[in-house]
């Protein structure tokens, strides 16, 4: 008898999903959120791709104000929020959305994942939200679809615009190649518009609205967004024609079983971060402090960075659609480069040099020494170009060239860009 029990337990440990598929319960009474049961192991297996893409946020570590690299390893703390309170809070959220928010065992597991196991990453997504949510909200409003969908890229990519799944889905909204092309997103050897925050967000809104038109149910639309309408239709047929996500869930692909619970959990955690002592990790850039310049010449990021002083990692983040850190020459519409606003004049002044360097294969990088330290000087009463030039050890003609000044007249409050080796 003991031998048979050992064999049975071994079989269960090898095939956890078999037991999980039969225990797809919607009850929320006495949930043991961190009870590493067979079902919980299956949750981690089913949600593996979601978790892996969430981990990709570490590619953006350079972007955040707080660096936890020198901290002791993060200790996991089990949530102390009672299930009854989570259920009440979830019902309150459900009253404010046309979507269907339920608190289930797997939703609880994802709440635990985002609020505790991956809390450092969640605090980073809270910082990224300041960048991306205004873009998402504006587009969601334009297409008249639920604002709660702004949380979907957290599940899809951790809001990492360069995230890529094991099957090739790419960008904030994780478009597959064929779907992206069908919604007008250009993909070639140098450009991948699936990574562009604006273009991909609009394409995602159009696609989500189309899917909701098919199913008239947002949970099913989300399932179709993740697995494709074909898999959702197949699950509906296998369920005997049921039209609820929760009723067809067991017939969906593994990741899609976790997809909607993860989406619900993210909405909940972002609504109640203080309950889990989550503190936003701010990012170092705001889109309101950036602007665009248009180019139709080839531009290599290495030279763009050297001449403007913008870090290459930051250039790559602000311009994620360019796949090889190269903006190709365009004979049609020019490409837009996103730069910090204060570096736009610097780019304009050095544009010809950047174009020349970028057009040569493997040129030696020779950047004027003065470009290494840029100062933004605000003109005060009594200032003239001569005194300002003497203060920073440069020539009047240099200041005129850097700021596109035709004469020597300057105005109080005017900002001048100056390159100097002096502090």
C-alpha positions in Angstrom: 0.0 0.0 0.0 2.8 2.4 0.9 4.5 1.6 -2.4 1.3 2.6 -4.3 1.0 5.9 -2.4 4.6 6.7 -3.4 3.9 5.9 -7.1 0.7 8.1 -7.0 2.6 11.1 -5.5 5.3 10.7 -8.1 2.8 10.7 -10.9 1.1 13.8 -9.5 4.4 15.7 -9.2 5.3 14.9 -12.8 1.9 15.9 -14.2 0.6 18.7 -11.9 -1.6 20.2 -14.6 -3.8 17.1 -14.7 -4.9 17.7 -11.1 -5.1 21.4 -11.7 -7.4 21.1 -14.7 -9.9 19.2 -12.6 -9.8 21.7 -9.6 -10.6 24.9 -11.5 -12.8 26.2 -8.6 -14.2 29.7 -8.3 -14.7 29.5 -4.5 -12.7 31.9 -2.5 -13.3 30.7 1.0 -10.2 29.8 3.1 -7.7 30.4 0.2 -4.1 29.6 1.2 -2.4 32.0 -1.1 1.1 30.8 -0.5 0.3 27.2 0.2 2.6 25.5 -2.3 0.1 22.8 -3.2 0.0 20.9 -6.4 -2.5 23.4 -7.8 -0.1 26.2 -6.9 2.8 24.6 -8.7 0.5 24.3 -11.7 -0.2 28.0 -11.4 3.5 28.8 -11.8 3.8 26.4 -14.7 0.7 27.9 -16.5 1.9 31.4 -15.9 5.5 30.8 -16.7 5.6 33.1 -19.8 3.8 35.9 -18.0 6.3 35.8 -15.2 9.3 35.6 -17.6 8.1 38.7 -19.4 7.6 40.5 -16.1 11.1 39.7 -15.2 12.3 41.4 -18.3 11.8 44.8 -16.6 15.3 44.3 -15.2 16.5 45.3 -18.7 15.4 48.8 -17.8 17.3 49.1 -14.5 19.3 52.1 -15.8 16.0 54.0 -16.0 15.0 54.1 -12.3 16.0 56.5 -9.6 16.5 53.9 -6.9 19.1 51.2 -7.3 18.6 48.2 -5.0 21.6 46.3 -6.4 23.5 46.8 -3.1 20.5 45.7 -0.9 20.3 42.3 0.7 18.3 39.7 -1.3 14.7 40.6 -1.3 12.8 38.6 1.4 9.4 37.3 0.6 6.7 38.3 3.0 3.4 36.6 2.8 0.4 38.9 2.6 -1.6 39.4 5.7 -4.6 40.9 4.0 -7.6 38.6 4.9 -9.4 37.0 2.0 -12.7 38.5 3.1 -11.3 42.0 2.7 -9.7 41.3 -0.7 -13.1 39.9 -1.8 -14.8 43.1 -0.6 -12.2 45.3 -2.3 -12.5 43.3 -5.5 -16.3 43.7 -5.5 -15.8 47.5 -5.1 -13.5 47.5 -8.2 -16.0 45.4 -10.1 -18.7 48.0 -9.5 -16.6 50.6 -11.3 -15.8 48.7 -14.5 -17.7 47.0 -17.4 -15.2 44.2 -17.0 -15.8 41.1 -14.9 -13.5 41.1 -11.8 -13.7 38.0 -9.7 -11.5 36.9 -6.7 -10.4 33.3 -7.3 -7.6 31.1 -6.1 -5.4 32.0 -9.1 -6.2 35.7 -8.9 -5.0 35.4 -5.3 -1.8 33.7 -6.4 -1.1 36.5 -8.9 -1.9 39.1 -6.2 0.8 37.4 -4.1 3.2 37.3 -7.0 2.9 41.0 -7.8 2.7 42.3 -4.3 5.3 40.1 -2.6 7.4 37.8 -4.7 8.0 40.4 -7.4 7.5 43.5 -5.3 10.7 45.3 -6.5 9.5 44.8 -10.1 6.0 46.0 -9.3 7.4 49.2 -7.7 9.3 49.7 -11.0 6.1 49.3 -13.0 4.5 51.9 -10.8 7.2 54.3 -12.0 6.8 53.3 -15.6 3.1 53.9 -15.2 3.9 57.7 -14.9 5.4 57.5 -18.4 3.0 55.2 -20.2 -0.5 55.6 -18.6 -1.1 59.0 -20.1 -0.5 57.5 -23.6 -2.7 54.5 -22.9 -5.5 56.5 -21.3 -5.7 59.0 -24.2 -5.9 56.2 -26.7 -8.4 54.1 -24.7 -10.6 57.1 -24.4 -10.4 57.8 -28.2 -11.6 54.2 -28.9 -14.2 54.3 -26.0 -13.0 51.1 -24.4 -12.5 50.5 -20.6 -9.7 52.4 -18.9 -8.8 49.3 -16.9 -7.1 48.0 -20.1 -4.2 50.4 -19.4 -3.0 47.6 -17.0 -2.8 45.0 -19.7 0.8 45.9 -20.8 1.9 45.1 -17.3 0.8 41.6 -17.8 1.9 41.4 -21.4 5.4 42.9 -21.0 5.9 44.5 -17.6 5.7 47.8 -19.7 9.1 47.0 -21.2 8.8 48.2 -24.8 11.6 45.8 -25.9 10.1 42.7 -24.2 9.9 39.6 -26.5 8.1 36.3 -25.7 9.5 32.9 -26.5 7.1 32.7 -29.5 8.1 36.2 -30.9 5.4 38.5 -29.6 7.0 41.9 -29.2 6.6 45.3 -27.5 4.5 46.8 -24.8 1.4 45.1 -26.2 3.1 41.9 -27.4 2.0 41.8 -31.0 2.8 38.8 -33.1 4.4 39.6 -36.4 1.3 38.8 -38.5 -1.2 40.5 -36.2 1.0 43.6 -36.0 1.3 43.8 -39.8 -2.5 43.4 -40.2 -2.9 46.5 -37.9 -0.5 48.6 -39.9 2.7 48.2 -37.7 5.8 48.2 -39.9 8.4 45.5 -39.2 11.6 45.2 -41.2 15.3 44.6 -40.5 15.8 48.1 -39.0 12.3 49.2 -37.8 9.8 47.4 -35.5 6.8 49.6 -34.8 5.4 47.0 -32.4 7.9 48.5 -30.0 6.6 52.1 -30.5 4.5 53.2 -27.5 2.1 55.4 -29.6 1.7 53.2 -32.7 1.4 49.9 -30.8 -1.1 51.4 -28.3 -3.4 52.5 -31.1 -3.1 49.2 -32.9 -3.9 47.3 -29.6 -7.0 49.5 -29.0 -8.3 48.7 -32.5 -7.7 45.0 -32.0 -9.3 44.9 -28.6 -12.3 46.7 -29.8 -12.6 44.3 -32.7 -12.4 41.3 -30.4 -15.0 42.7 -28.0 -17.3 43.2 -31.0 -17.0 39.5 -31.7 -17.6 38.2 -28.2 -19.4 41.1 -26.5 -17.5 40.1 -23.3 -14.2 41.7 -22.2 -12.8 38.6 -20.5 -13.3 36.6 -23.7 -11.8 39.5 -25.7 -8.7 39.4 -23.4 -8.5 35.6 -23.8 -8.6 36.0 -27.6 -6.0 38.8 -27.4 -3.7 36.4 -25.7 -4.5 33.1 -27.5 -6.1 34.2 -30.7 -9.8 34.0 -31.6 -9.4 30.4 -33.0 -8.4 29.0 -29.6 -11.2 30.8 -27.9 -13.7 29.5 -30.4 -12.4 26.0 -30.0 -12.7 26.3 -26.2 -16.3 27.5 -26.5 -17.1 24.5 -28.7 -15.4 22.1 -26.3 -17.3 23.6 -23.4 -20.6 22.8 -25.1 -21.2 26.4 -26.2 -20.6 28.2 -22.9 -19.9 32.0 -23.4 -18.2 32.8 -20.1 -14.4 32.9 -19.7 -14.6 31.2 -16.4 -16.8 28.4 -17.9 -14.4 27.8 -20.9 -11.2 28.5 -19.0 -10.2 24.8 -18.6 -10.3 24.3 -22.3 -8.0 27.3 -23.1 -4.2 27.1 -23.6 -2.1 27.1 -20.4 -0.9 30.7 -20.4 -4.4 32.0 -21.2 -5.8 30.2 -18.1 -3.5 32.5 -16.1 -3.9 35.6 -18.3 -7.2 37.0 -17.1 -6.4 36.2 -13.4 -3.1 38.1 -13.8 -4.9 41.0 -15.4 -7.4 41.2 -12.5 -4.6 40.9 -9.9 -2.7 43.8 -11.5 -5.8 46.0 -11.4 -6.3 45.1 -7.7 -2.6 45.6 -6.6 -2.5 49.0 -8.4 -5.7 50.1 -6.7 -4.5 49.2 -3.2 -0.7 49.5 -3.2 -0.6 50.9 0.3 -2.1 47.7 1.7 1.1 45.9 0.6 3.6 48.7 1.4 4.4 49.1 -2.3 6.3 52.3 -3.0 6.8 53.7 -6.5 10.3 53.6 -7.9 10.4 56.8 -10.1 11.9 56.9 -13.5 14.6 59.5 -14.6 12.7 60.8 -17.6 9.2 62.1 -18.4 7.8 62.3 -21.9 6.7 65.8 -21.2 10.4 66.7 -21.1 11.1 65.2 -24.5 10.5 66.3 -28.1 11.0 64.9 -31.6 13.2 65.8 -34.5 12.6 64.3 -38.0 15.4 62.9 -40.1 15.6 61.2 -43.4 19.4 60.5 -43.2 21.0 57.5 -41.7 21.7 58.0 -38.0 23.8 55.6 -35.8 23.0 55.8 -32.1 26.6 55.7 -31.2 27.3 59.0 -32.9 23.9 60.5 -31.9 24.8 59.7 -28.3 28.4 61.1 -28.6 27.3 64.4 -30.2 24.2 65.1 -28.0 25.4 63.7 -24.7 22.3 61.4 -24.3 23.2 58.0 -22.9 22.9 55.2 -25.5 20.6 53.2 -23.1 18.3 56.2 -22.8 18.3 56.7 -26.5 17.3 53.1 -27.0 14.5 53.4 -24.4 13.1 56.6 -25.9 13.4 55.1 -29.5 12.7 51.4 -29.1 11.3 50.9 -32.6 14.8 51.1 -34.1 16.0 47.5 -33.9 19.8 47.8 -34.4 20.5 51.2 -32.8 20.4 52.6 -36.4 17.8 54.9 -38.0 17.8 54.0 -41.7 17.9 56.5 -44.5 14.4 57.2 -45.7 13.4 58.2 -49.2 9.7 58.7 -48.1 8.4 59.8 -44.8 11.2 60.9 -42.4 11.7 59.1 -39.1 11.1 60.9 -35.7 13.8 60.7 -33.1 12.8 61.3 -29.5 15.3 63.3 -27.4 15.2 65.3 -24.2 14.1 68.8 -25.0 17.3 70.5 -23.9 19.3 68.3 -26.3 17.3 69.2 -29.4 19.4 72.4 -30.1 22.5 70.3 -29.6 21.3 67.8 -32.2 20.5 70.6 -34.7 23.9 72.1 -34.3 25.7 68.8 -34.8 23.3 67.2 -37.2 25.6 67.4 -40.3 28.5 65.8 -38.3 26.2 63.0 -37.1 25.0 62.3 -40.7 28.5 62.2 -42.0 29.7 59.8 -39.4 26.7 57.6 -39.6 27.0 57.3 -43.4 30.6 55.9 -43.1 31.0 52.2 -42.3 33.0 51.9 -39.0 34.5 55.5 -38.9 36.7 56.6 -36.1 34.7 58.4 -33.5 36.1 61.9 -33.1 33.8 64.0 -31.0 34.6 67.7 -30.1 36.0 67.7 -26.6 33.6 70.5 -25.6 30.6 68.2 -26.1 31.5 66.2 -23.1 30.1 68.7 -20.5 27.0 70.7 -21.4 25.8 73.6 -19.3 22.4 75.3 -19.7 23.0 79.0 -18.7 20.1 81.4 -18.0 21.0 85.0 -19.0 20.8 87.5 -16.1 20.6 91.3 -16.1 23.9 92.8 -17.1 25.2 89.7 -19.0 26.9 90.0 -22.4 28.3 87.2 -24.5 31.9 88.2 -23.7 31.6 87.9 -19.9 29.7 84.6 -20.3 32.4 83.3 -22.6 35.2 84.3 -20.2 33.4 82.6 -17.3 33.3 79.3 -19.0 36.6 79.5 -20.9 35.1 79.5 -24.4 34.9 81.9 -27.4 31.9 84.2 -28.2 31.8 82.6 -31.6 31.4 79.2 -30.0 28.4 80.3 -28.0 26.9 81.9 -31.1 27.3 78.6 -33.1 26.0 76.4 -30.3 22.8 78.5 -29.9 22.3 79.5 -33.6 22.8 83.2 -32.7 23.4 85.6 -35.7 24.6 88.5 -33.5 25.6 89.2 -30.0 22.3 90.4 -28.6 20.9 88.3 -25.8 17.9 88.7 -23.5 17.4 88.3 -19.8 15.9 84.9 -19.1 17.2 83.4 -22.3 18.8 80.0 -22.0 22.1 79.3 -23.7 23.8 75.9 -24.3 27.5 76.0 -23.5 30.1 73.2 -23.7 32.9 73.6 -21.2 35.4 71.6 -19.2 34.9 74.0 -16.2 32.4 73.0 -13.5 
